[in-house]
Every structure is written in C-alpha cells, then in structure tokens.
C-alpha cells in the first residue's frame, strides 16, 4: 500500500486512492470474479485495475458517486477480460480494415436513430464484453483513444480497430433485432 | 452527437442494471477476504511498474543527453573549423580583413616612426653636434666658434638655441640670421629674410655671448632629417652654421 501511495504525487490523490481502496476493493474483486470465476485470478485483475487507476485518478471526481463505481467496474472488467485473453493466448488483434468504412457508420447512426431505447439497451447487453468495454470507455466515461489505449495496455490503432468492430457488431445486432 | 448521446444513455443504463446485481461491499467481505499476499503482490507489481518507468525515463534521458552532447560537440567542431578555415566568406570580407591588417600595420609603422621621430631628438641632437663639430673642422675656427648651436629640442616643433660668443679681446659685431637653407632628399629650400644687414649690426663686448631661440617650424622644418644652414654676419664676415637633423 505504501508503494502504491508513493506512486501518487499529491496528498489529495493519495487520500482519494485510499478511499477507493477501502470502499471498492471487494466490489472490484466481485466484478472480476464474475468474469473469471477464479478468486485468485480475480485478485490479479483487481491489482491490475488499481495499477491502471494510479495513472488515471484525475478521472475520478467524487469517490462515492455512482459514476466512480461504474468507472471502476469498467476498468476491473477490462482487466479480467485481459487475463482471460492472456490465458487463451488470444492477444493478437486482427487488423481488418474492411471494418473501417464510413458507410457502416452511417448505417449504425441510422439504426440507433430508428431503434427504441429498449432495443438499443438490449443490443448493448448482447455485445461481447471486449466491445462493450471499449464503448463504455469511449462514450460513457468519455476517455480519449490514448487514455483507452493506456488502460487496455494496447496501441491506439488497436483501440480504433476495437471501436470499429464494436460498432459493426452493434450494427449487426440492431439489424437483426429490427427484422 | 445525438446518436452518441443515446449510446451513452443506453450504456449507462445497462451498467446501472449490472451494478444493481452486485452485492454491497460488506456482503462481499463476508464471502471473500484478501489475504496478506494480496497486498504484497500488489506492492511488488507497483514497484516493478515504477522501476520499468524509471528505466525507460533513464534510457530516454541518456539518449537525450548523448544527443545533446553530440550536438554541442558538432557545434564546437563546426565553430573551430569555421574559425580555422573560413569557408564561404566573401572576398570583400577577406579584403577588408587584409586592409584592416594593412592599416593596422601602417599604424604600427607610423607609431614606430613617431616613436623613432621622438627618439630622433636626442639622436639628432647628438648627430647635429657631430655635424657642428665637423663644420667647425672645415671652417675657420676663429670665425666658427663664435657662432654655435647650444641646444635642440622637440615639443611638437623643433627648436634650436644658437649663440654668438665673443671669445676675443675686442668688441665683436653680429647681425641677425638672414638666410635659412634647408635641404632634404636633394631638395633645397632657401628662405631669405629681408633684413638691413648693415643697419641691424649689434655689438658684443669681449667675453659676452647672446643666445637666441628659433622655432624651425617657422622655416618649414617639421620633421627630422635634412640639413639646415643658417647665415649671419659676424665681424663683417658671413658666417654659416650647418645643422644636420636626423
């Protein structure tokens, strides 16, 4: 814990970190365990999440707010998914540039505008965690591609690819739901 | 933007729903407690992260310092090369440098000359004395000895003191100097003064002497060098005093 705190520069941030640790460490473990179903791996995910958090404490304004809890949930889930991917050796991102097409974006926009809130909600729930996380980082927590890349431990290009894939997946789900 | 807003709302709502399914912190604590190794491992993890970061920074800093050192060396070498071999300088610059050097040298020559001029005073004085001596030998001593140079000085202008000495037992007559002849580099300039020689005779008793001072500038003699001859009548005889100025 002391080393943890030594990484944080200001007193205010140290206090914030202690509060987060005391308030959410078990919550974070639970979130990770729900993904990994292994309490030790879940602990690893929590450690990784805290490690990432030391670099992004400025994103947390109010420790006790639901927003913070959601942000911690996203980080922990992403770290848990990383562990699964590492276990599977599934770390190579496929750069399929065919996803990067404006036409697809236009279609997604069209679907989102057309579909009801419930349908959109249902489609998001069906998204794979890897894509949902990248959406959460980008649209919910409003992080930049660089920040997302740092939190995920990947390059910005990988982040772009994941976002485009996520949009494509969501578009496909919405298209299927529409019919 | 509207689409992104809708997406955000949907994601937020979905996450809220997910959160509702999670028990409270206290409930989870009952189910799971972190053991001691949890914190230790986390500390190790953070320590490694910090060490790696420091290493990366150190490597970056080393590269930066090396690059900076190389740059400084290159600039230094470049400056030295340029100073030693002034590539690309225009001819006019060269010329001006050379002219400067020449004028400097001229100045130094001039100053040397000046100092030599100044030095000439004493030398000239000595040499003049020699000239007088030699003149004395050439001329009749009974006449010459009456008309002598007693001193030469320089304070920007040359000044001479000349004397008429009566070394005989009887009275002596003398006139002012009425002719100045100056010869330099083969060029002779003669200045004759309009004096009534007969009417301006003066008498000098036995054993008496008079000394007169003249500024040679008044006779166009500004620098050392050349031979000056001055004439006056002493005891009805034209007497010449020759002075060599070095």
HADDOCK unambig.tbl for C-alpha pairs under 7 A between the chains (distance, minus, plus):
assign (segid A and resid 1 and name CA) (segid B and resid 39 and name CA) 6.68 0.50 0.50
assign (segid A and resid 1 and name CA) (segid B and resid 43 and name CA) 6.25 0.50 0.50
assign (segid A and resid 3 and name CA) (segid B and resid 43 and name CA) 5.81 0.50 0.50
assign (segid A and resid 3 and name CA) (segid B and resid 46 and name CA) 6.76 0.50 0.50
assign (segid A and resid 3 and name CA) (segid B and resid 47 and name CA) 6.66 0.50 0.50
assign (segid A and resid 4 and name CA) (segid B and resid 43 and name CA) 6.31 0.50 0.50
assign (segid A and resid 4 and name CA) (segid B and resid 46 and name CA) 6.15 0.50 0.50
assign (segid A and resid 24 and name CA) (segid B and resid 25 and name CA) 6.82 0.50 0.50
assign (segid A and resid 26 and name CA) (segid B and resid 25 and name CA) 5.84 0.50 0.50
assign (segid A and resid 26 and name CA) (segid B and resid 28 and name CA) 6.13 0.50 0.50
assign (segid A and resid 26 and name CA) (segid B and resid 29 and name CA) 6.32 0.50 0.50
assign (segid A and resid 27 and name CA) (segid B and resid 25 and name CA) 5.55 0.50 0.50
assign (segid A and resid 27 and name CA) (segid B and resid 28 and name CA) 6.91 0.50 0.50
assign (segid A and resid 47 and name CA) (segid B and resid 42 and name CA) 5.58 0.50 0.50
assign (segid A and resid 51 and name CA) (segid B and resid 46 and name CA) 6.51 0.50 0.50
assign (segid A and resid 70 and name CA) (segid B and resid 15 and name CA) 6.80 0.50 0.50
assign (segid A and resid 109 and name CA) (segid B and resid 3 and name CA) 6.19 0.50 0.50
assign (segid A and resid 112 and name CA) (segid B and resid 3 and name CA) 6.32 0.50 0.50
assign (segid A and resid 113 and name CA) (segid B and resid 3 and name CA) 6.45 0.50 0.50
assign (segid A and resid 117 and name CA) (segid B and resid 10 and name CA) 6.98 0.50 0.50
assign (segid A and resid 120 and name CA) (segid B and resid 10 and name CA) 6.64 0.50 0.50
assign (segid A and resid 121 and name CA) (segid B and resid 10 and name CA) 5.32 0.50 0.50
assign (segid A and resid 121 and name CA) (segid B and resid 14 and name CA) 6.53 0.50 0.50
assign (segid A and resid 125 and name CA) (segid B and resid 14 and name CA) 6.94 0.50 0.50
assign (segid A and resid 136 and name CA) (segid B and resid 11 and name CA) 6.54 0.50 0.50
assign (segid A and resid 139 and name CA) (segid B and resid 4 and name CA) 6.79 0.50 0.50
assign (segid A and resid 139 and name CA) (segid B and resid 8 and name CA) 5.34 0.50 0.50
assign (segid A and resid 140 and name CA) (segid B and resid 8 and name CA) 5.03 0.50 0.50
assign (segid A and resid 140 and name CA) (segid B and resid 11 and name CA) 6.56 0.50 0.50
assign (segid A and resid 140 and name CA) (segid B and resid 12 and name CA) 6.50 0.50 0.50
